[in-house]
């Protein structure tokens, strides 16, 4: 990959994945980009320590979104980025996780290119990969899962999404943005034939202080989220690999496998 972070090139966008939270999971390339920034346009879940890599004089602009209120619609964010680039600034668009995994990074790249401006992309550790590693939960495993799928679990349009075949024996399903409608997600999966006793995990604040890895069965997913007062950022993992993130359950899972083979 050629070096795109030319300090002499002005008027451009660097779309940077900030990873799942812990600044230690930033790539070297991400840090290099931040250190060149004149303007940092960032999401609401970015750890303040990540922003500290930008120069003190760099302008920091939050475009934080929430379920109840959007500070700026996506079109306005695109326009904001483009306006700053046209002044000759180096604009770092900083997104949690990876910008091309449910980060709307593709839309922003299209908008910048359509304006005839330069754009680069620095990938980041996705929330699914970072949170799963933090919880010692392998998303694939030679004995337990040969496929993994990523879906958005937002309540709006949930019933129209086709998840058929994405969860079940030998498969792992990772659900982003699903905490608010966890009960509906469980009902949807069980209606599609996923067993009510399929193990699930909710990974809250993965890689950050106060992170939690909560485990239960699919039928209890909504109940557990409510009991434990889970809040975003959190992802949901559905699949037998959930058992492997817990030492005691792993022994039980291996015993079950041995019994099946005997």
Order of alpha helices (4+ residues) and beta strands (2+ residues): beta-alpha-beta-alpha-beta-alpha-beta-alpha-beta-alpha-beta-beta-alpha-beta-beta-alpha-beta-alpha
